[in-house]
Amino acid sequence: MSKIFIIAEAGVNHNGDIELAKKLIDVAVEARVDAVKFQTWKTELLVTPDGELAQYQKENITGEATTQYEMLKKLELSYGQFADLKQYCDECGIMFLSTPDEEESALFLNSLQGLFKIGSGELTNLYFLRQIASYEKPVILSTGMGTMEEIAIAINTLVKAGIEKELITVLHANTEYPTPMQDVNLLAMLSIRDQMGVKVGYSDHTLGIEVPIAAATLGATVIEKHFTLDKNMSGPDHKASLDPSELKAMVQAIRNIEKAMGNGVKLPSPSEAKNKTIVRKSIVAKNTIKSGECFSDSNLTVKRPGTGLSPLLWDDLIGQVAKRDYKKDEQIEL
């Protein structure tokens, strides 16, 4: 099994504070993920002044903002701050990523990163998809709220605009925070893979770590998961995020799954080889057998250890003549 690309989604959990953002990078480094990802936008280019908040946002930022514009403006970081975060990631030895939420930010991020993560909200934004494709870099495409038809259109748009299909990874996702278990529909990830002929992964918004671990066992090549410094912090995404210890546990579990999946060839493993003779059995005398007596079901049996004739040779041994005397429980020789 090839290595799964794990993205720690810091998103907006920095609360508009670059020092908090750097602390999130530190947590991601300690958890040994492959990349830490933020979100980049200019509020006036992203949303109209009266754009309504999602219900989960209303619940998590009570009284702090009444519109998306107000919320996003408080969470916005400048391009200069993102350049600083990219430099900090380089110094820490972790990949920097950020999802652009509008065209100007995509142009800016093209100078900072070697691949693009496209959020679920842009799945049907054909103009935006063509812009990203023009940069000719690998694309990770989230598909929350999407249909198979919309996913097909998005993939075709990217390909026609210049991205090789092999460079596209499509993430199954659900954009409810947190996602109810009954709405995860994890098998849809496999449907996307089989119907679209692309690499797939999973962007998770459930509580806990079991669903991304399950996605890893099903063949996800990318796993993305929100994390935070503290779930009790104010902000839209903290409560549906992992805390630092949970992020570490998720990464370790996924890495264990990678090892456990193996190569699919059924052979004794090096660790169990030493148990083979102890656990398996040999053909032995059920009772005293005299020289010249024929071996039969009545005078043979199988018992541990497996240091003698394998029971696989039972049928070959029946009817043969004993060449010497055998005591009870003595291993039979050919």
Beta strands, then each sheet from edge to edge (+ up, - down):
strand 1: 5-11
strand 2: 35-40
strand 3: 95-100
strand 4: 116-118
strand 5: 139-142
strand 6: 168-173
strand 7: 199-204
strand 8: 222-226
strand 9: 282-285
strand 10: 300-303
sheet 1: 3+ 2+ 1+ 8+ 7+ 6+ 5+ 4+
sheet 2: 9+ 10-
end
